[in-house]
Amino acid sequence: MPAPDAPLTGAPSPGPARPSRLDPAIAAKLRRTPDGLVAAVVRAHDTGEVLMVAWMDDEALHRTLTTGRATYWSRSRGEYWVKGATSGNHQYVRSVALDCDGDALLVSVEQVGAACHTGQRTCFFTDLPVSSPEETP
């Protein structure tokens, strides 16, 4: 198995792990994990702020594209979830883009309330120390 950050090679991965109504032309462009998922990076439409990362399978992407509500696949619960259905912190989808390798989605949303399950606006609120290399002349 390649390293997590190694580029993928070859054709897009085989079809979805679960049945889906996703347009076959879109499905053909996806490179899925072995369990049929694609990473979804979610950002605020108005500011570009990265809010969270979640997972979509083909059906979650289909539901997101056709309803305008961010829908994800929960790996821990093994079910679909619409962001905000229980928390009230909804995500209204403004655009979805597929990256050049087909293995990640960029979902731009209008975020209502917190995006993170901790109550924070973004899931990325813990800064880590970075040592900068000396500048080279």
C-alpha positions as a printed NumPy array, in Angstrom:
array([[  0.   ,   0.   ,   0.   ],
       [  1.461,   3.42 ,  -0.913],
       [  2.3  ,   6.037,   1.684],
       [ -0.665,   8.278,   2.61 ],
       [  0.764,  11.241,   0.706],
       [  1.976,   9.294,  -2.316],
       [  0.311,  10.287,  -5.587],
       [ -2.162,   7.813,  -7.   ],
       [ -1.391,   6.234, -10.314],
       [ -3.476,   4.37 , -12.831],
       [ -7.17 ,   4.616, -13.638],
       [ -9.854,   5.81 , -11.256],
       [-10.809,   3.247,  -8.653],
       [-13.603,   0.774,  -9.302],
       [-17.206,   1.727,  -8.669],
       [-18.814,   2.663,  -5.392],
       [-19.02 ,   0.381,  -2.379],
       [-22.749,   1.141,  -1.995],
       [-25.469,   1.626,  -4.625],
       [-25.704,   5.18 ,  -5.954],
       [-27.676,   7.451,  -8.242],
       [-24.613,   9.592,  -9.044],
       [-24.227,  10.572, -12.702],
       [-21.965,   7.876, -14.237],
       [-19.855,  10.56 , -15.957],
       [-19.019,  12.069, -12.56 ],
       [-18.561,   8.674, -10.912],
       [-16.032,   7.694, -13.582],
       [-13.777,  10.593, -12.527],
       [-13.545,   9.603,  -8.844],
       [-10.565,   7.857,  -7.243],
       [-11.992,   6.239,  -4.163],
       [-10.352,   4.737,  -1.106],
       [-10.66 ,   0.935,  -0.852],
       [-13.892,   1.461,   1.133],
       [-15.398,   3.605,  -1.649],
       [-14.84 ,   7.069,  -0.182],
       [-13.493,  10.421,  -1.361],
       [-12.231,  13.116,   1.021],
       [-14.361,  16.266,   1.125],
       [-12.612,  19.461,   2.207],
       [-15.295,  21.916,   3.291],
       [-14.754,  25.674,   3.21 ],
       [-16.836,  28.766,   3.864],
       [-18.091,  30.133,   0.559],
       [-17.732,  33.778,   1.574],
       [-14.291,  33.726,   3.253],
       [-12.56 ,  30.592,   1.948],
       [-11.917,  29.494,   5.552],
       [-11.432,  25.717,   5.815],
       [-14.149,  24.44 ,   8.13 ],
       [-13.817,  20.66 ,   8.205],
       [-12.906,  17.479,   6.367],
       [-15.411,  14.685,   5.913],
       [-15.974,  11.699,   3.635],
       [-18.358,  11.153,   0.742],
       [-19.194,   8.08 ,  -1.234],
       [-20.928,   8.3  ,  -4.602],
       [-24.42 ,   8.495,  -3.102],
       [-23.44 ,  11.188,  -0.584],
       [-22.025,  13.228,  -3.474],
       [-25.205,  12.644,  -5.485],
       [-27.364,  13.819,  -2.568],
       [-25.133,  16.863,  -2.029],
       [-25.276,  17.863,  -5.703],
       [-29.033,  17.355,  -6.051],
       [-30.308,  18.749,  -2.729],
       [-27.867,  21.584,  -2.043],
       [-27.395,  20.229,   1.493],
       [-23.992,  18.829,   2.49 ],
       [-24.374,  15.069,   2.929],
       [-21.546,  12.839,   4.125],
       [-20.824,   9.182,   4.864],
       [-20.114,   8.523,   8.533],
       [-17.375,   5.926,   8.781],
       [-18.003,   5.396,  12.497],
       [-21.794,   5.005,  12.227],
       [-21.871,   3.448,   8.751],
       [-24.639,   5.767,   7.558],
       [-25.332,   8.992,   5.691],
       [-25.649,  12.249,   7.59 ],
       [-26.826,  15.641,   6.464],
       [-24.794,  18.326,   8.22 ],
       [-27.1  ,  20.129,  10.629],
       [-29.93 ,  17.573,  10.668],
       [-29.516,  17.074,  14.414],
       [-27.281,  19.991,  15.449],
       [-28.998,  22.78 ,  13.526],
       [-25.572,  23.825,  12.156],
       [-26.509,  23.499,   8.492],
       [-24.311,  23.653,   5.419],
       [-25.92 ,  25.018,   2.261],
       [-23.786,  24.027,  -0.718],
       [-22.739,  26.781,  -3.115],
       [-20.251,  24.802,  -5.247],
       [-18.405,  21.486,  -5.467],
       [-15.117,  20.967,  -7.311],
       [-13.14 ,  17.794,  -7.956],
       [ -9.356,  17.986,  -7.681],
       [ -7.016,  17.091, -10.548],
       [ -6.45 ,  13.517,  -9.297],
       [-10.13 ,  12.834,  -8.606],
       [ -9.413,  11.854,  -5.003],
       [-10.681,  14.939,  -3.16 ],
       [-13.641,  17.28 ,  -3.326],
       [-13.723,  20.952,  -2.403],
       [-17.168,  21.796,  -1.063],
       [-17.942,  25.498,  -0.637],
       [-20.81 ,  26.096,   1.766],
       [-22.799,  28.75 ,   3.508],
       [-22.214,  27.629,   7.092],
       [-24.973,  28.291,   9.631],
       [-23.579,  27.919,  13.147],
       [-20.506,  25.89 ,  14.044],
       [-18.989,  23.446,  11.567],
       [-17.163,  21.399,  14.217],
       [-18.912,  18.954,  16.521],
       [-17.031,  20.63 ,  19.42 ],
       [-18.981,  23.847,  18.852],
       [-16.079,  25.68 ,  17.196],
       [-16.666,  27.471,  13.879],
       [-13.939,  25.345,  12.255],
       [-12.452,  21.961,  13.123],
       [ -8.993,  23.485,  12.607],
       [ -8.543,  25.454,  15.827],
       [ -5.441,  23.728,  17.25 ],
       [ -2.268,  25.372,  15.959],
       [  0.894,  23.277,  16.008],
       [  4.411,  24.716,  16.305],
       [  6.348,  24.914,  13.045],
       [ 10.095,  25.435,  12.871],
       [ 10.984,  27.563,   9.87 ],
       [ 14.177,  26.711,   7.995],
       [ 16.748,  29.473,   7.697],
       [ 16.288,  31.584,   4.617],
       [ 18.707,  30.741,   1.818],
       [ 20.408,  33.58 ,  -0.033]])
